[in-house]
Amino acid sequence: MRVDDFIDATNRAATPEALADLFRAAIGRAGYDNVIMAEVCGSDILGLPLLHCPDGYPEYYFDSRFHLIDPVLPLAMTTRGPYHWADIGRQMPLTREQQSFFDDCVGAGVADGLTVPIHGPRGATTVISLSSRDRNPDGRHFTAHVHLLSVQYSLARWRLLNPDAGLERPVILSPRERECLRWCKAGKSAWDISQILGISERTAQFHISNAMAKLGASSRIAAVVIAIQHGLLGL
C-alpha cells in the first residue's frame, strides 16, 4: 500500500481496532508478522496498546527475564531513527546473554526485528517493534516505507483517541521547505539534499528544521507524514 493511501485509510478509521488492522495489513506486505507497540516514559512502560505476536511469547519473554537484558528498548530512548535488531551489536557492545537472547527470539517466532522509536514531548516515547515469524531477508528494503507507516499509525491513533484536542492552525510551508521534505520522504539526508539543490548542508537543515517547527513534528519523517496529511506535499 502506498503511503498516501495508508494515510487516507487510517485517517478515516473509526476505531483503534480498525486502525490496528490497517497497520498490521500494511506492514504484513513488507514481511512483518508481529508488532508490539509500547508507550514509554523514561524507563517505565506505561502501556502496550498493540500486542500481536506468537501465542505465549509475552509470557515466555518475562518468565525468562529477558526484559532485564533486552537492549532493544533502552536503545530506543536515545535513537532517533529506526534500527534493525541485527545492527544493535554495531551500536553498543552486547553480552553473551544478549546475543543468546536474540537467537532465542528467532526460535520463538520473533525474527529480523525492526524498531521505530517515536519521541514525543516531556520525555514520552512510543516504541513500535516489528518482527517476522520466520527470517525476512527483504525487510531492509522496506525500512523507510515502514518507518513512514509507523509514524502515521501513531499519529492517527493519537488523533482518534483525542478527538477534542483542538483545531489545528493553518500551516504554510515555503516552496523550499516543501522541496526539502520531498527529498526527506525519499530517504535523503540533509547533505544529500544540499547536493541535489545546490545549497549548503546547513541551509538544507535550516529549511527542514523550519518545516518541522511549523508542523509541530518531532522528526523529519513525522514532518513528512503531517505535511501529506495537510495536503502540503505534492507527490
Secondary structure, DSSP 8 states (H G I E B T S, - for coil): --HHHHHHHHHT--SHHHHHHHHHHHHHTTT--EEEEEEEETTEEEEEEEEE-STTHHHHHHHTTGGGT--HHHHHTT--S-EEGGGHHHHS---HHHHHHHHHHHHTT-EEEEEEEEE-GGGEEEEEEEEESS--TTGGGGHHHHHHHHHHHHHHHHHHH-TTS---------HHHHHHHHHHHTT--HHHHHHHHTS-HHHHHHHHHHHHHHHT-SSHHHHHHHHHHTT-S--
